[in-house]
Amino acid sequence: MLGSPDAPVEVIEYASLTCHHCAAFHTEVLPQVKKELIDTGKVRIVYRDFPLDRVGLEAATMARCLPPERYFPVLSLLFAKQDDWSHAKDPIEPLARIGALAGLSRQSYDACRADRALQDSIVQSRFEGEQKHGVESTPSFVIDGKTYKGVLSFDTFSKAIEPLLPKP
């Protein structure tokens, strides 16, 4: 979760770390959302993995093995450097290097990759998004029970949450 648990509006984001549209949201829109809506205590974003492929699952697994305080900074790095690792012949090596930057040893990373329960929970997140919210593509955002598909501009994002904020 990014933001205060006490924020009045919760946004659930379903994303795949190999999705170029998700990367666009995280690198181009999320910084403004964070500055104007999350850091001001209005919104919290709950990130849910929705891996589109095996490489996306590998990246999500690595990120989930990190301490909570390093999770979102590494997600930002994974999205910013997506082309570098997601199209590699063997994406495990660049993912291991990114994990190492966040303090994840190779031994710990390999243990996480072997953790089927962890990977099953990531895949389960995808199934829940499909079943509960009709998520079919990434990114998708669930705001007040309504699912928005695709990259939301800051204005669209803001207009969706504005009516849900407490009136001053």
C-alpha positions, 0 to 999 in steps of 0.5 A: 500500500502506498499512502496512509491507511487512514486516507478516505479513498482507496484505489486498487491498482492491478498491474503487471511489471512487464506491461508498458502501459503500467510503466507509463502510469508509474513513470508519468502519472503516479508522481503527480498522484503521489504528490497531490493525492497520496502525500496529502492523505487523500488517497491510498493505492493498494498495488495488486499484481496481475502478471501477464506472463512468466517474466512478470511473475518473476519480477513480482516474486522478486519484489515481494521478497523485499522488506515492505519499505523497499517494495515501492521504490523497487517497483518504481525502478522495475517500471523505469528500467522495464525494457532493460530487464523484461526483454533480456534473454535471461531476465533472472540475472537483471532481476537479481541485480535489481534485487541486490540494489535493494539488499536482496542477496542472490541466495534469498532471491533464489529461495523466493523463486523456489517459493511456490506458495508465494508465486501462487499467491501472486497468481491468486491476486490476478484471479481475484482481480478478474473475478471480483472486479472484471479486470481483463487488462493492465493497468486497471484501477478499482475506485469505489467499486468501479473498474477503470481500464488503461492508463488514467491521466492525472485529471481522470484519476482526480475526477474519479476520486474527487466525489469520494473525498470528505467535504471540508 
